[in-house]
Amino acid sequence: MAESASPAALSRAMPREVDVAIIGGGLVGASLALGLAGTGVQVLLVENIAPGSAAQPSFDERTTALGNASRRIFQGLGVWDEISREAAAIRAIHVSDAGRFGFARLQAAQHGIDAFGYVVPNRVIGAALWGRLEGAKGVDVRVPASVEDLDITTERAYFTLVTAAGAREVTSARLLVAADGAHSAVRAAAGIEASIEDYDQVAIAAAVKGDRGNDGTAYERFTPSGPVAVLPLRGGGYGTIWSCTPQRAAQLLQLPDDAYLAELQRCFGWRAGRFRRMGRRASYPLKLTRAATTVARRTVLIGNAAQALHPIAGQGFNLGLRDAALLAEVIAAATGDVGSPELLRKFSDWRAADRGGVVRFTDGLVRLFGSRIPGAGLVRNLGLLAFDLSPPAKRALARVSLGFGGPTPRLARGLPLQ
Ligand SMILES: Cc1cc2nc3c(=O)[nH]c(=O)nc-3n(C[C@H](O)[C@H](O)[C@H](O)COP(=O)(O)OP(=O)(O)OC[C@H]3O[C@@H](n4cnc5c(N)ncnc54)[C@H](O)[C@@H]3O)c2cc1C
C-alpha cells in the first residue's frame, strides 16, 4: 500500500502561490500594496507589528513632510482625502545657521504653488493606508506575521509564513519585495550587502505647542551640534526634530518636559514664539544605509530597505514612496512574469538617478552643515544668502519633491497607475 504524505510534506510540495509578496507593511510597503490592489496581481502583505500598536516603528510619534509628488501619489491611492484632514500645508520655508548672518526664505506663492508640501503625523498616514487595505481587491494582509526559511530560486521565492498564533504556511511568490526597513532581513537573506555610515547623531522627535499658532512656515536651523527642524502642524503646533550628538541626546532625553522645551528654545530661538507644551519624545540614531543594489534574483528592495537617509531634508519617505509608485506601475504594466530579470532591471535602471540624486543631496547637506572645517561656515552662509537671492536656486528647491531624475511615476504626475 502506498504511504500517504504528511500534511507538512504536502504543503511543502504544494505551496500556496502568489504573484508578489511584500514583507513589511510600514509607510512604503503598505503604499505599494494599495497601489497593486485591483490590478489583477495577487499580493500578499506581511507585517510583523500591527498598525496602531505602540511598538509600530513606521507609524509612530513622528510627523512626515510630504512633497507635492507624494500628495499626488496618495491622491491616486485614494487616501489623500483622509490624510489631508490632519495635514498642515507648508506655505513658507525658512533656513538659517545659528550665530551667523545667512538665511534663506522661500514663499510657495512666489513659485506659483499653494504649498511646498504637507506635514502629517505618521499615525494618520498609517491609519489611512491600513484602513483602505481592509478588503482591498487582490491583497491578502497578514498581521502580525513574519516569514521564515526564505529560499530564493530563479523561478520563485519560497518561504514559510508564520502567524502570531504559530500557524505556518509554505508560500511562494514570483516577486519578493523587501519593504522591511533599514535593518532589512529580506535584504540580508537575498545576499544583498548594505553600506552603513554612522552620522554620530541622534534625532529627537516631539510635537510641541507654542504660545501662538503657526503660519505654515517650516523652519530648518543649523546649529553646531546638528540641525533642528520645526514643522507646522494642523491645529497650530509644531513637529520638532532635533538632531544632535548621541551624548547630548542622552542628556536631553532625561530632562523633564519643561527643561527640554527650554533647551530646545535656546537652540532654535524665538521665530516660532515660545514653546509651552510637548508630547512624547522619541529618538532615532542617524545613519546612511545604502544597499549595494536594489534588485537581485526574484527580489526588489524599496524604501528604507534600499536606502535609509538622515531626515535633514525630509526626503526618505518621499523617495521611498516614489519607489513604491514606480514599482506598482511596472508590475501593473507587465504582461507576463512580474518577477522577471527584465522587469527588475528596468525598475532598478529607472530608479537609479532619483535614488542617487536624493542620497547625494541629503548626505551633502549633512556634511556641509555639520562641517567644522574653517571657512565652511562662511561657505554655508554665502550659500544661504545666494540661495535667498537666486530665483533659479529657489526654483530648484521647490522642485525637489518631484524627484531627482529618471521617469517620474505616473501616480506622482497625477495620472492613474494604468
Ligand atoms: C526623525 C525622522 C524624521 C523623518 N522625517 C521625514 C520626513 O519629514 N519626510 C520624509 O520623506 N521622510 C522622513 N523620514 C524618513 C521616513 O521615516 C522613512 O523613510 C520611512 O519610515 C521609510 O518607510 P519604510 O516603510 O521603508 O520603512 P519603515 O518605516 O522602517 O517600516 C518597515 C516596516 O516593516 C516591518 N518589518 C520589519 N521587519 C519585518 C519582518 N521581518 N517581517 C514583517 N514586517 C517587518 C516593520 O514593523 C515596519 O512596519 C524621517 C525619519 C526619521 C528618523
The ligand as an SDF file (V2000), in Angstrom:
LIG
                    3D

 53 58  0  0  0  0  0  0  0  0999 V2000
   13.1870   61.5190   12.8460 C   0  0  0  0  0  0  0  0  0  0  0  0
   12.8200   61.1980   11.4170 C   0  0  0  0  0  0  0  0  0  0  0  0
   12.0590   62.0800   10.6810 C   0  0  0  0  0  0  0  0  0  0  0  0
   11.7330   61.8170    9.3440 C   0  0  0  0  0  0  0  0  0  0  0  0
   11.0320   62.7320    8.6400 N   0  0  0  0  0  0  0  0  0  0  0  0
   10.7750   62.5070    7.3380 C   0  0  0  0  0  0  0  0  0  0  0  0
   10.0920   63.4780    6.5520 C   0  0  0  0  0  0  0  0  0  0  0  0
    9.6860   64.5400    7.0380 O   0  0  0  0  0  0  0  0  0  0  0  0
    9.8650   63.2110    5.2240 N   0  0  0  0  0  0  0  0  0  0  0  0
   10.2950   62.0480    4.6610 C   0  0  0  0  0  0  0  0  0  0  0  0
   10.0850   61.8710    3.4460 O   0  0  0  0  0  0  0  0  0  0  0  0
   10.9380   61.1150    5.3880 N   0  0  0  0  0  0  0  0  0  0  0  0
   11.1860   61.3070    6.6900 C   0  0  0  0  0  0  0  0  0  0  0  0
   11.8300   60.3520    7.4300 N   0  0  0  0  0  0  0  0  0  0  0  0
   12.1760   59.0620    6.8070 C   0  0  0  0  0  0  0  0  0  0  0  0
   10.9940   58.0820    6.8670 C   0  0  0  0  0  0  0  0  0  0  0  0
   10.5360   57.9330    8.1730 O   0  0  0  0  0  0  0  0  0  0  0  0
   11.4230   56.7400    6.3050 C   0  0  0  0  0  0  0  0  0  0  0  0
   11.9350   56.9410    5.0260 O   0  0  0  0  0  0  0  0  0  0  0  0
   10.2300   55.7710    6.2550 C   0  0  0  0  0  0  0  0  0  0  0  0
    9.8510   55.4070    7.5440 O   0  0  0  0  0  0  0  0  0  0  0  0
   10.5910   54.5280    5.4600 C   0  0  0  0  0  0  0  0  0  0  0  0
    9.4720   53.6780    5.4400 O   0  0  0  0  0  0  0  0  0  0  0  0
    9.6390   52.1210    5.1600 P   0  0  0  0  0  0  0  0  0  0  0  0
    8.2350   51.5970    5.1000 O   0  0  0  0  0  0  0  0  0  0  0  0
   10.5470   51.8900    4.0340 O   0  0  0  0  0  0  0  0  0  0  0  0
   10.4160   51.5470    6.4350 O   0  0  0  0  0  0  0  0  0  0  0  0
    9.9780   51.5130    7.9480 P   0  0  0  0  0  0  0  0  0  0  0  0
    9.2850   52.7690    8.3320 O   0  0  0  0  0  0  0  0  0  0  0  0
   11.1890   51.1330    8.7290 O   0  0  0  0  0  0  0  0  0  0  0  0
    8.9100   50.3270    8.0280 O   0  0  0  0  0  0  0  0  0  0  0  0
    9.3110   48.9830    7.9130 C   0  0  0  0  0  0  0  0  0  0  0  0
    8.1190   48.0990    8.2810 C   0  0  0  0  0  0  0  0  0  0  0  0
    8.4780   46.7290    8.1100 O   0  0  0  0  0  0  0  0  0  0  0  0
    8.0900   45.9800    9.2600 C   0  0  0  0  0  0  0  0  0  0  0  0
    9.0040   44.8470    9.3580 N   0  0  0  0  0  0  0  0  0  0  0  0
   10.3330   44.8740    9.6790 C   0  0  0  0  0  0  0  0  0  0  0  0
   10.8500   43.6440    9.6270 N   0  0  0  0  0  0  0  0  0  0  0  0
    9.8340   42.8020    9.2600 C   0  0  0  0  0  0  0  0  0  0  0  0
    9.7500   41.4020    9.0420 C   0  0  0  0  0  0  0  0  0  0  0  0
   10.8130   40.5980    9.1720 N   0  0  0  0  0  0  0  0  0  0  0  0
    8.5520   40.8740    8.6930 N   0  0  0  0  0  0  0  0  0  0  0  0
    7.4540   41.6740    8.5550 C   0  0  0  0  0  0  0  0  0  0  0  0
    7.4920   43.0140    8.7480 N   0  0  0  0  0  0  0  0  0  0  0  0
    8.6570   43.5610    9.0990 C   0  0  0  0  0  0  0  0  0  0  0  0
    8.1770   46.9740   10.4020 C   0  0  0  0  0  0  0  0  0  0  0  0
    7.3620   46.5890   11.5020 O   0  0  0  0  0  0  0  0  0  0  0  0
    7.6640   48.2590    9.7280 C   0  0  0  0  0  0  0  0  0  0  0  0
    6.2670   48.3480    9.7710 O   0  0  0  0  0  0  0  0  0  0  0  0
   12.1780   60.6050    8.7480 C   0  0  0  0  0  0  0  0  0  0  0  0
   12.9300   59.6950    9.5040 C   0  0  0  0  0  0  0  0  0  0  0  0
   13.2640   59.9890   10.8150 C   0  0  0  0  0  0  0  0  0  0  0  0
   14.0940   59.0030   11.5850 C   0  0  0  0  0  0  0  0  0  0  0  0
  1  2  1  0
  2  3  1  0
  2 52  2  0
  3  4  2  0
  4  5  1  0
  4 50  1  0
  5  6  2  0
  6  7  1  0
  6 13  1  0
  7  8  2  0
  7  9  1  0
  9 10  1  0
 10 11  2  0
 10 12  1  0
 12 13  2  0
 13 14  1  0
 14 15  1  0
 14 50  1  0
 15 16  1  0
 16 17  1  0
 16 18  1  0
 18 19  1  0
 18 20  1  0
 20 21  1  0
 20 22  1  0
 22 23  1  0
 23 24  1  0
 24 25  2  0
 24 26  1  0
 24 27  1  0
 27 28  1  0
 28 29  2  0
 28 30  1  0
 28 31  1  0
 31 32  1  0
 32 33  1  0
 33 34  1  0
 33 48  1  0
 34 35  1  0
 35 36  1  0
 35 46  1  0
 36 37  1  0
 36 45  1  0
 37 38  2  0
 38 39  1  0
 39 40  1  0
 39 45  2  0
 40 41  1  0
 40 42  2  0
 42 43  1  0
 43 44  2  0
 44 45  1  0
 46 47  1  0
 46 48  1  0
 48 49  1  0
 50 51  2  0
 51 52  1  0
 52 53  1  0
M  END
$$$$
